[in-house]
Every structure is written in structure tokens, then in C-alpha cells.
């Protein structure tokens, strides 16, 4: 089975984060610059939340707040689920689907070691299935 650790080995190791005191505008600028849909919110080296495009749309835009005048802490998700690197990809996908979120921090011994998206998980599962199909076709054809 493919684990989150296997998936992280193939991803860039950059972990993008903002402070809870940063403006939402600055967080959105980072997300745009890095082409990511969510950013970790860290206080020193501790994970305190996650800010996603969904948080921005629902908690800022629909509340008619200004992103330059609003702190990340005011709109971030504070109850953040996370997983260990040893978790299987399929388990994480089931968790994300059930709880309806798209980004999942990866923690190892109390520190953030990565962030995976639902897209990362789906891609890994599709690649694994494609490999299995190719192996079966090769076996059937006698190659």
C-alpha cells in the first residue's frame, strides 16, 4: 500500500505558512505566488490553523470583509485534522472525503513535515491503478 510518506518523497518539500497575525491579503498573495489552494497557519513552529480558498470565500467575501484589514486568525480553520506519514493514501482520501476538506497536514513527532491535497491523493491512486493495469496486461499477453 502507498503511504503518505511515499507520496511526500515525490513532492517538493517546501512547506508554505503564514502567521495568524498576517493579513488575509498577504496569505492570498502567497497562495497565488506558489499556486496552492491552502496555506498552513503557524505560530512559531506550532500548527494553529489552515487557511484555504474556501475559508476566504465563505468567511471573508460572503461576510463582506476586506482581505487587507482582516487577520488570518479571524477566518482560518482552527480544528485541523492531520495525519502521520505512515498513513495509507486510501485512508487519508476516505477521511478527506468524509469530512469534506481538501488539504491535510502531515505531522511527525509534533512537527509539520508536509501538506497533501485531495488532488495529490487522487493522482497517487490513479498512478497505482494504472501500474497494476499495465502489469496485468503484460502478464496476460505473456511479455
Backbone bond lengths (Angstrom), bond angles and torsions (degrees), N, CA, C in turn:
res aa  C-N    CA-C-N  psi(-1)  N-CA   C-N-CA  omega(-1)  CA-C   N-CA-C  phi
1 X - - - 1.453 - - 1.533 110.36 -
2 X 1.290 115.88 145.48 1.465 121.77 179.01 1.520 109.15 -83.26
3 X 1.322 115.70 131.66 1.458 121.01 178.58 1.524 110.09 -103.83
4 X 1.309 114.47 167.14 1.468 120.19 175.89 1.527 110.16 -60.72
5 X 1.322 116.83 -36.18 1.461 120.68 178.06 1.527 110.62 -60.42
6 X 1.342 117.13 -41.10 1.460 120.86 176.60 1.524 110.31 -60.51
7 X 1.311 115.83 -43.52 1.463 121.55 -179.72 1.533 110.93 -64.58
8 X 1.328 116.87 -42.17 1.473 120.60 -178.58 1.524 112.23 -65.58
9 X 1.323 117.12 -28.24 1.470 119.86 179.36 1.523 111.59 -62.28
10 X 1.338 116.37 -29.33 1.462 121.21 -177.76 1.526 113.67 -93.40
11 X 1.331 116.68 -4.12 1.459 120.69 -178.67 1.528 109.94 -101.78
12 X 1.326 116.69 154.32 1.469 117.93 170.91 1.529 109.10 -58.55
13 X 1.312 117.04 145.68 1.460 121.33 -175.03 1.528 113.77 -87.53
14 X 1.314 117.50 3.56 1.463 120.67 179.68 1.523 110.57 -64.16
15 X 1.317 116.37 135.59 1.457 122.04 175.14 1.521 106.27 -120.24
16 X 1.321 115.95 111.02 1.459 121.12 -176.65 1.519 109.16 -92.06
17 X 1.329 115.14 132.20 1.462 118.65 -178.76 1.522 110.39 -146.30
18 X 1.326 114.09 163.57 1.455 122.85 174.67 1.525 107.60 -132.20
19 X 1.308 114.57 168.70 1.463 121.36 176.52 1.530 108.83 -91.74
20 X 1.322 117.30 153.33 1.472 118.77 176.59 1.530 112.44 -61.90
21 X 1.334 117.01 -22.15 1.459 121.05 -179.01 1.527 113.32 -87.14
22 X 1.329 117.65 -11.43 1.461 120.92 177.90 1.523 109.59 -64.70
23 X 1.314 115.79 155.86 1.463 118.73 176.28 1.527 109.39 -76.42
24 X 1.309 115.64 153.13 1.459 120.68 176.20 1.524 109.29 -61.14
25 X 1.305 117.32 -35.62 1.463 120.96 178.39 1.525 110.70 -57.82
26 X 1.353 116.69 -46.94 1.468 120.26 -179.97 1.532 111.04 -63.46
27 X 1.322 117.05 -38.22 1.465 120.65 177.76 1.526 110.22 -65.00
28 X 1.324 116.81 -42.72 1.466 120.80 178.80 1.526 111.26 -65.19
29 X 1.320 116.30 -36.45 1.465 120.24 177.89 1.533 110.10 -63.51
30 X 1.332 116.80 -42.98 1.463 120.88 177.01 1.525 110.33 -62.02
31 X 1.324 116.35 -44.54 1.462 120.23 179.60 1.530 111.18 -61.67
32 X 1.313 117.07 -40.50 1.464 120.88 178.25 1.528 110.84 -67.41
33 X 1.327 116.68 -43.94 1.463 120.99 -179.35 1.530 112.13 -62.07
34 X 1.314 116.63 -36.96 1.466 121.44 -176.37 1.526 112.94 -96.89
35 X 1.331 116.09 -1.43 1.463 122.40 179.63 1.532 111.27 56.08
36 X 1.331 115.12 51.27 1.463 121.80 179.49 1.524 109.47 -124.87
37 X 1.317 116.61 156.08 1.459 121.50 -175.82 1.512 114.42 -98.76
38 X 1.342 116.73 -4.15 1.459 120.58 179.46 1.516 108.66 -157.57
39 X 1.310 114.71 157.18 1.462 120.18 179.04 1.530 108.11 -137.05
40 X 1.322 115.65 141.67 1.458 120.48 177.15 1.511 109.59 -72.49
41 X 1.317 116.55 146.62 1.464 121.41 174.91 1.523 106.34 -109.63
42 X 1.330 114.89 116.25 1.460 121.35 -174.33 1.524 110.17 -119.11
43 X 1.317 115.81 136.77 1.456 123.03 172.17 1.515 105.01 -112.14
44 X 1.316 116.81 108.29 1.459 122.92 -165.65 1.520 107.07 58.88
45 X 1.309 118.27 -118.66 1.470 120.00 179.71 1.526 111.25 -109.35
46 X 1.331 116.45 15.47 1.462 121.32 -177.96 1.526 110.77 -102.13
47 X 1.323 115.16 132.60 1.458 121.04 176.07 1.523 109.05 -74.01
48 X 1.327 116.58 120.76 1.468 120.88 179.95 1.520 112.27 -117.63
49 X 1.323 117.14 -8.30 1.454 119.34 -179.69 1.506 112.27 176.70
50 X 1.322 113.85 -175.84 1.452 121.93 179.04 1.529 107.07 -145.40
51 X 1.297 116.54 135.91 1.465 121.34 177.02 1.515 108.06 -115.22
52 X 1.322 115.85 122.98 1.462 121.11 -179.24 1.523 109.78 -119.27
53 X 1.316 114.50 168.15 1.460 119.76 174.81 1.526 110.07 -59.29
54 X 1.307 116.42 -34.47 1.467 121.12 178.33 1.532 110.50 -63.93
55 X 1.332 117.45 -42.95 1.471 120.65 176.78 1.524 110.30 -59.17
56 X 1.329 115.10 -44.64 1.462 120.41 180.00 1.527 110.76 -59.31
57 X 1.314 116.50 -49.13 1.460 120.09 -176.86 1.527 112.06 -65.10
58 X 1.306 116.51 -44.96 1.463 120.15 -172.85 1.523 114.46 -84.01
59 X 1.318 117.04 -35.31 1.459 119.53 -172.96 1.522 113.74 -101.65
60 X 1.319 116.87 -13.38 1.462 119.12 -179.12 1.523 110.39 -115.88
61 X 1.308 116.87 -59.69 1.466 120.34 -176.95 1.528 111.02 -62.06
62 X 1.323 117.21 -50.76 1.465 119.84 -178.46 1.525 112.32 -67.95
63 X 1.327 117.19 -21.09 1.471 121.30 176.85 1.526 111.07 -90.96
64 X 1.343 115.86 2.82 1.461 122.02 177.75 1.529 112.39 58.71
65 X 1.345 116.45 41.71 1.463 121.99 177.19 1.518 108.93 -101.15
66 X 1.316 116.13 158.11 1.464 121.86 179.30 1.531 109.44 -96.43
67 X 1.332 116.02 131.02 1.465 119.95 -176.19 1.528 112.86 -66.49
68 X 1.323 117.70 -30.24 1.472 119.79 179.35 1.528 112.00 -73.28
69 X 1.330 116.73 -23.89 1.467 120.96 -175.91 1.526 113.40 -103.97
70 X 1.315 117.19 3.01 1.461 120.54 -176.19 1.526 109.68 -114.11
71 X 1.317 115.75 130.60 1.466 120.78 177.87 1.525 109.79 -77.64
72 X 1.301 115.31 149.03 1.463 121.59 178.29 1.526 110.14 -54.50
73 X 1.321 118.17 -40.25 1.466 122.10 -177.56 1.528 112.57 -57.73
74 X 1.325 116.95 -24.69 1.464 120.84 -177.34 1.535 113.77 -79.15
75 X 1.322 117.29 -15.96 1.465 119.44 -177.40 1.525 114.24 -131.09
76 X 1.315 117.69 -5.19 1.467 120.13 -177.35 1.525 111.05 -70.83
77 X 1.306 115.33 157.84 1.455 121.51 171.35 1.521 106.71 -82.21
78 X 1.329 116.32 126.09 1.467 119.57 -175.99 1.528 112.75 -99.39
79 X 1.300 117.27 -26.01 1.472 120.25 177.75 1.520 107.50 -93.66
80 X 1.316 115.12 88.69 1.459 121.37 -173.45 1.529 109.90 -102.38
81 X 1.318 115.53 120.47 1.462 120.15 172.65 1.521 107.72 -74.32
82 X 1.309 116.04 149.62 1.458 120.59 176.14 1.526 108.40 -147.00
83 X 1.323 115.30 166.45 1.463 120.55 -179.21 1.519 109.77 -134.20
84 X 1.317 114.54 162.31 1.460 121.93 173.52 1.523 109.10 -85.46
85 X 1.322 117.61 156.02 1.470 120.61 179.21 1.524 113.42 -60.80
86 X 1.316 117.79 -21.53 1.464 121.34 -177.73 1.530 113.33 -80.47
87 X 1.325 118.41 -8.87 1.471 121.47 179.91 1.525 110.40 -65.10
88 X 1.320 115.13 145.37 1.461 119.86 178.02 1.523 110.42 -79.29
89 X 1.314 115.70 145.17 1.459 122.69 -178.12 1.521 110.84 -54.95
90 X 1.321 117.34 -44.72 1.467 120.96 -177.79 1.524 111.43 -61.93
91 X 1.337 117.81 -38.27 1.464 121.64 177.70 1.525 110.89 -63.16
92 X 1.314 115.09 -42.19 1.463 120.04 -178.94 1.521 111.05 -67.49
93 X 1.322 116.50 -39.81 1.463 120.26 177.62 1.522 110.29 -63.15
94 X 1.326 116.93 -40.86 1.466 120.43 178.10 1.529 110.55 -63.45
95 X 1.321 117.30 -42.64 1.464 121.79 177.87 1.522 111.21 -60.77
96 X 1.327 116.88 -47.45 1.457 121.33 -177.79 1.531 111.08 -65.73
97 X 1.314 116.21 -38.78 1.457 120.30 179.14 1.519 110.67 -67.59
98 X 1.323 116.33 -44.63 1.461 121.35 -179.07 1.529 111.82 -64.34
99 X 1.330 116.97 -43.38 1.473 121.33 -175.89 1.526 112.81 -90.14
100 X 1.332 116.67 -5.90 1.461 123.32 175.04 1.533 114.14 61.90
101 X 1.327 115.57 49.90 1.460 120.04 170.65 1.517 108.98 -130.24
102 X 1.328 115.78 162.40 1.460 120.68 -169.79 1.516 114.62 -114.13
103 X 1.333 117.99 -6.51 1.463 121.37 -177.50 1.517 109.49 -134.23
104 X 1.327 115.89 139.35 1.447 121.04 -173.42 1.531 109.71 -137.58
105 X 1.339 116.66 112.03 1.467 119.22 175.38 1.524 110.89 -66.84
106 X 1.319 114.83 149.70 1.457 122.07 176.78 1.523 106.93 -113.68
107 X 1.341 115.37 123.17 1.467 121.14 -176.25 1.524 108.99 -118.13
108 X 1.319 115.27 139.18 1.453 121.23 175.88 1.525 108.00 -133.81
109 X 1.315 115.48 116.93 1.466 122.18 -179.55 1.530 111.49 52.67
110 X 1.330 116.07 45.03 1.447 121.51 174.32 1.513 116.45 82.08
111 X 1.314 117.61 3.01 1.471 118.23 178.30 1.521 110.26 -125.05
112 X 1.319 114.83 147.49 1.462 121.22 179.96 1.524 108.94 -72.99
113 X 1.330 115.84 128.16 1.464 120.78 178.32 1.524 112.41 -117.80
114 X 1.333 116.32 -4.38 1.451 118.99 179.01 1.516 112.13 175.78
115 X 1.305 114.16 176.39 1.462 122.52 177.27 1.520 106.36 -144.58
116 X 1.330 116.39 127.88 1.465 119.98 178.11 1.524 109.06 -116.82
117 X 1.302 114.55 148.64 1.466 120.46 177.20 1.519 108.79 -106.51
118 X 1.309 114.97 164.71 1.465 119.37 177.10 1.529 109.51 -61.79
119 X 1.312 116.96 -32.05 1.461 120.73 176.42 1.518 112.24 -64.17
120 X 1.341 117.16 -39.62 1.465 121.11 176.73 1.526 110.63 -59.80
121 X 1.329 115.60 -43.24 1.464 120.60 -177.45 1.522 111.62 -68.50
122 X 1.324 116.69 -44.25 1.460 120.89 178.87 1.527 110.00 -62.21
123 X 1.312 117.07 -43.14 1.465 121.24 178.99 1.525 110.78 -60.02
124 X 1.335 117.13 -44.38 1.467 120.82 -179.86 1.526 111.27 -63.06
125 X 1.321 116.87 -40.64 1.462 120.64 -179.76 1.529 110.62 -67.67
126 X 1.319 117.16 -42.39 1.470 120.73 178.81 1.525 110.47 -62.73
127 X 1.336 117.28 -43.63 1.465 120.58 179.27 1.526 111.18 -61.73
128 X 1.316 116.57 -41.00 1.463 120.74 179.27 1.526 110.68 -64.39
129 X 1.327 116.49 -43.85 1.467 120.68 179.26 1.528 110.70 -64.87
130 X 1.325 116.94 -40.43 1.464 120.71 178.93 1.519 110.63 -62.96
131 X 1.323 117.51 -41.38 1.458 121.28 177.39 1.524 110.51 -61.20
132 X 1.324 116.43 -43.55 1.464 120.34 179.29 1.523 111.35 -62.75
133 X 1.328 117.22 -40.49 1.464 121.96 178.07 1.531 109.91 -61.85
134 X 1.326 116.44 -45.08 1.463 120.23 -179.92 1.527 111.02 -63.14
135 X 1.329 116.97 -40.53 1.461 120.77 178.64 1.527 111.15 -64.20
136 X 1.322 116.99 -42.53 1.457 121.00 178.84 1.526 111.63 -65.63
137 X 1.335 116.43 -41.90 1.462 119.89 177.99 1.515 110.63 -62.42
138 X 1.319 116.70 -40.79 1.458 121.31 178.73 1.525 110.77 -64.54
139 X 1.307 116.82 -41.20 1.467 121.97 179.37 1.536 110.54 -64.65
140 X 1.331 115.21 -46.23 1.462 120.46 -178.39 1.538 111.19 -63.68
141 X 1.327 115.85 -40.92 1.467 119.50 -178.12 1.531 112.31 -80.50
142 X 1.338 117.64 -5.81 1.449 121.49 177.21 1.512 114.67 78.22
143 X 1.285 117.19 20.85 1.484 120.62 179.79 1.502 111.70 -89.91
